[in-house]
Amino acid sequence: MASLEHSCYRLGDEPIRCPKCSGSTVKNGKILGKQQYKCKECNKRFQLEYTYKACEPNTSPNIVALIKEGCGIRSIARLLSISASTVLGRIRKIAEKIEQPAIVKGKEFEVDELRTYIKKKDKPIWIVLALERSTKKIVTFTIGSRTNKTLNTVIKTIELAKPKKIFTDKLKNYRFLINNKIHSTKQYGTNHVERANLDLRKNLKRLNRKTICFSKSITVLTAILKIYFWY
């Protein structure tokens, strides 16, 4: 009975549960006149109502959903009634917690590049993607200039998985980076990864061909792609 006496209850017998672990809670003072609660199991502090929308527990999932629906930073800020700087900060935090998926050994992969730009159209960069053919999922990517160094970042990652075959287009750089025994440039060999590129352009406004939306930094673009591919 002692534990029940210290637990917080609302509407009679309905207890207030922790939004993180569903543990029992106790009152933990007030902030700006609003009651704060503390979880007895995970020590998380929270409120039932927040003055600033960004503090609500469903803000991060909503940001992820809106990113995947193609909304820009300012669009997300308007829809969620929070500041654009808060959206950017939250995107970085979400991306930092995302781990790159493990690559299964002995599979076939497709590699392709997608052109975009940062700030100015006269300064293009390329997103290099590697797709695993059987699952049709992106397993790794990198962003940079269209050079051997950028392409090799993706190729070396794939080669650690001892691939059966790597399919690319006929860009001559690949001939010097991939072993001829596992390299293929056959027609329609990159259909799946090219479709993934098309989906990227369709779903992320900043990558659309005819749009006023664009990326201001590689850091934010990388974070958004990690969320889009692997969240």
Secondary structure, 3 states (H helix, E strand, C coil): CHHHHHCCEECCCEECECCCCCCEEEEEEEECCEEEEEECCCCCEEECCCCCHHHCCCHHHHHHHHHHCCCCHHHHHHHHCCCHHHHHHHHHHHHHCCCCCCCCCCCEEEEEEEEEEECCCCCEEEEEEEEECCCCEEEEEEEECCCHHHHHHHHHHHHCCCCCEEECCCCCHHHHHCCCCCEECCCCCCHHHHHHHHHHHHHCHHHCCCCCCCECCHHHHHHHHHHHHHC
